[in-house]
């Protein structure tokens, strides 16, 4: 029993070492995403913006801004506002 426990512990240690780069990359991606969400909230605190306006304010590609808007809408952080020409304005949802 003690030998099995020791073997499991060693296997887990090797596995963590093998996956270290993947774990660090995931941590970095989560950090970047959290920073972007924070920036989006700061930009929208002053009022609703369309995806192109948001993209310009964040200095990021429109496709990336749209991805974040879609995700934040899905989780109730943003809401769709009035239409401005061909685009909807997105606003922070009421807490």
Backbone torsions as a table, in degrees:
resi	resn	phi	psi	omega
1	UNK	NA	-45.8	-179.7
2	UNK	-66.2	-37.3	179.2
3	UNK	-65.7	-40.1	179.0
4	UNK	-64.2	-41.5	178.5
5	UNK	-62.1	-42.1	179.7
6	UNK	-65.3	-42.0	178.5
7	UNK	-62.5	-43.0	178.3
8	UNK	-62.3	-41.7	-179.9
9	UNK	-63.2	-43.0	178.5
10	UNK	-66.2	-40.3	178.8
11	UNK	-62.8	-42.4	178.3
12	UNK	-64.5	-39.2	178.9
13	UNK	-63.0	-44.6	178.7
14	UNK	-64.4	-41.5	-179.5
15	UNK	-63.1	-44.4	177.7
16	UNK	-61.7	-39.3	179.5
17	UNK	-66.7	-40.1	178.8
18	UNK	-65.2	-36.4	-174.8
19	UNK	-96.0	7.1	-175.9
20	UNK	-54.7	-45.5	-178.4
21	UNK	-64.4	-41.3	179.6
22	UNK	-65.8	-41.2	-180.0
23	UNK	-64.7	-43.0	179.6
24	UNK	-65.8	-39.7	178.3
25	UNK	-63.7	-40.2	178.2
26	UNK	-65.3	-42.6	178.0
27	UNK	-60.1	-43.0	-179.6
28	UNK	-64.9	-42.1	-180.0
29	UNK	-63.8	-42.2	178.3
30	UNK	-63.1	-40.8	178.9
31	UNK	-62.0	-44.7	179.0
32	UNK	-63.3	-41.7	179.6
33	UNK	-64.2	-43.4	179.0
34	UNK	-62.7	-38.1	177.7
35	UNK	-65.3	-40.8	179.6
36	UNK	-65.8	-41.6	178.7
37	UNK	-62.3	-40.6	178.0
38	UNK	-62.2	-43.6	178.6
39	UNK	-63.4	-41.6	179.1
40	UNK	-61.4	-44.6	178.9
41	UNK	-62.2	-39.3	178.9
42	UNK	-65.0	-43.1	-179.5
43	UNK	-65.2	-42.1	-176.7
44	UNK	-81.1	-7.9	178.2
45	UNK	-63.7	-27.6	-179.2
46	UNK	-87.5	-2.3	178.6
47	UNK	138.2	168.6	-177.0
48	UNK	-66.4	149.4	178.5
49	UNK	-140.4	151.5	173.4
50	UNK	-79.5	167.3	179.0
51	UNK	-60.2	-45.3	177.6
52	UNK	-61.4	-38.6	177.9
53	UNK	-65.4	-41.8	179.1
54	UNK	-64.4	-42.5	178.7
55	UNK	-59.8	-43.7	179.2
56	UNK	-65.3	-43.6	-179.3
57	UNK	-64.9	-34.2	-178.9
58	UNK	-88.8	-9.7	-176.3
59	UNK	54.5	52.3	-179.3
60	UNK	-135.9	156.8	178.1
61	UNK	-59.5	148.0	-179.4
62	UNK	-58.4	-38.2	-179.5
63	UNK	-62.3	-37.9	179.0
64	UNK	-70.4	-42.0	177.6
65	UNK	-60.9	-42.0	179.3
66	UNK	-63.8	-39.1	178.0
67	UNK	-59.3	-46.8	179.7
68	UNK	-65.7	-43.1	179.3
69	UNK	-59.3	-45.2	180.0
70	UNK	-60.9	-46.1	-179.6
71	UNK	-65.1	-43.2	-178.3
72	UNK	-69.0	-31.2	174.4
73	UNK	-67.2	-43.3	-178.8
74	UNK	-57.2	-38.9	-177.0
75	UNK	-95.7	11.5	172.2
76	UNK	77.6	15.6	179.9
77	UNK	-85.4	-34.7	176.6
78	UNK	-116.7	157.7	173.4
79	UNK	-134.3	155.1	179.5
80	UNK	-80.4	130.1	179.0
81	UNK	-102.7	-149.7	179.5
82	UNK	-69.9	157.8	177.8
83	UNK	-83.7	135.6	178.4
84	UNK	-120.7	93.4	-175.0
85	UNK	71.0	-121.1	179.9
86	UNK	-89.7	-6.6	-172.8
87	UNK	-118.7	148.5	171.9
88	UNK	-86.2	149.0	172.7
89	UNK	-91.1	138.5	179.2
90	UNK	-109.2	138.8	-176.1
91	UNK	-129.7	161.9	173.2
92	UNK	-69.3	137.7	177.8
93	UNK	-74.8	151.5	176.9
94	UNK	-66.4	137.6	-178.2
95	UNK	-76.1	NA	NA
